């Protein structure tokens, strides 16, 4: 069970790992959210066809709050450097194809790779962006492994 503060934000203020079924149960709670989720799920299907290997997502924004009518869903997908390099132009197309999904993609270098520090930096940057709102109030966000 997920915990929310008085502002409707997830707590604690860190990535909160859930499975996909829990995500659906907690956040697809009305018709408006279901409409956004349908577009997200379509993007996820397209993404899975490009990236047959494992990846994970951090999901943020008003969709993962108690707000009844979020504008969209904010998603950062972390996937292998090999898949990212092979399909980067298609990832850009996915961003345009699904306007209700504010999607970003992060390249994950293999452990020990000389550019591994880039992955670490990207994770720190996204964690910082996702763990506070515009008024600098602390909040959590969702982590899902695929």
C-alpha positions in Angstrom: 0.0 0.0 0.0 1.3 3.4 -1.0 1.4 6.3 1.5 0.5 9.9 0.6 1.1 13.1 2.6 -1.5 15.9 3.2 -0.6 17.5 -0.2 -1.4 14.2 -2.0 2.3 13.4 -2.7 3.9 10.0 -2.3 6.1 9.4 0.7 8.9 8.9 1.4 10.7 11.3 -0.9 12.6 8.7 -3.0 11.9 6.1 -5.7 9.2 3.8 -4.5 9.3 0.4 -6.3 6.0 -1.1 -7.2 4.8 -3.7 -9.6 2.7 -2.8 -12.7 -0.5 -4.2 -11.1 -0.1 -2.1 -8.0 0.6 1.0 -10.2 -2.7 0.4 -12.1 -4.7 -0.2 -8.9 -3.4 2.9 -7.2 -3.4 5.4 -10.0 -5.9 4.4 -12.7 -8.9 5.3 -10.5 -11.2 7.3 -12.8 -12.0 7.7 -16.5 -9.7 10.7 -17.0 -6.7 8.8 -15.6 -7.7 5.7 -17.6 -7.5 7.8 -20.8 -3.9 8.9 -19.9 -3.0 5.4 -18.9 -4.2 3.9 -22.2 -1.8 6.2 -24.1 1.0 5.3 -21.6 0.3 1.6 -22.1 0.4 2.0 -25.9 3.7 3.7 -25.6 4.9 1.0 -23.3 3.9 -1.7 -25.9 5.8 0.2 -28.6 8.8 0.6 -26.3 8.8 -3.1 -25.4 8.9 -4.1 -29.1 12.1 -2.0 -29.5 13.7 -3.0 -26.2 13.3 -6.7 -25.7 15.6 -6.6 -22.7 15.0 -5.4 -19.2 14.5 -1.7 -18.5 13.0 0.3 -15.7 11.0 3.5 -15.4 10.6 6.3 -13.0 7.1 7.8 -13.1 6.4 11.3 -11.7 4.2 14.3 -11.9 0.5 14.8 -11.0 -0.4 11.3 -12.2 1.3 9.8 -9.2 -0.5 12.1 -6.8 -4.1 12.1 -5.6 -5.0 14.8 -8.1 -8.2 13.7 -9.9 -7.4 15.2 -13.3 -3.7 15.1 -14.1 -2.6 16.7 -17.4 -0.3 13.9 -18.4 2.1 11.2 -17.0 5.8 12.0 -16.7 8.1 9.0 -17.4 11.8 8.5 -17.6 12.9 5.1 -19.1 16.3 3.8 -18.2 17.5 1.3 -20.8 20.7 -0.3 -21.9 23.2 1.8 -23.9 23.2 -0.7 -26.7 19.4 -0.5 -27.2 19.4 3.3 -26.7 22.1 3.8 -29.4 20.3 1.4 -31.8 16.9 3.0 -31.5 17.5 6.6 -30.4 15.6 8.1 -33.4 12.6 5.9 -32.7 12.6 7.0 -29.0 12.3 10.6 -30.2 9.3 9.5 -32.4 7.6 7.9 -29.4 7.8 11.2 -27.5 5.9 12.9 -30.3 3.4 10.1 -30.9 2.0 10.1 -27.4 1.3 13.7 -26.2 -0.2 12.6 -22.9 3.1 10.9 -22.0 5.9 13.3 -21.2 8.6 10.7 -21.9 12.4 10.8 -21.6 15.0 8.2 -22.2 18.2 7.6 -20.3 21.2 5.5 -21.5 22.4 3.0 -19.0 26.0 2.0 -19.6 27.2 -1.4 -18.4 28.9 -1.7 -15.1 32.6 -0.8 -15.4 32.1 1.1 -18.7 34.3 4.2 -19.0 31.2 6.3 -19.5 29.3 4.8 -16.6 29.6 8.1 -14.7 27.1 9.6 -17.3 24.4 7.1 -16.2 25.2 7.9 -12.5 24.9 11.6 -13.2 21.6 11.2 -15.1 20.1 9.2 -12.3 21.1 11.8 -9.7 19.7 14.6 -11.9 16.3 12.8 -12.5 16.1 11.8 -8.8 16.6 15.5 -7.8 14.0 16.7 -10.3 11.5 14.1 -9.3 11.8 14.3 -5.6 10.6 17.9 -5.2 7.8 20.0 -6.7 8.0 23.5 -8.1 7.7 24.9 -4.6 10.5 22.6 -3.4 8.2 20.4 -1.3 9.6 16.9 -0.9 7.8 14.0 -2.6 8.3 10.4 -3.8 7.9 8.9 -7.2 7.3 5.5 -8.7 9.9 3.0 -9.9 8.7 0.0 -12.0 11.0 -2.7 -13.4 10.0 -4.3 -16.8 
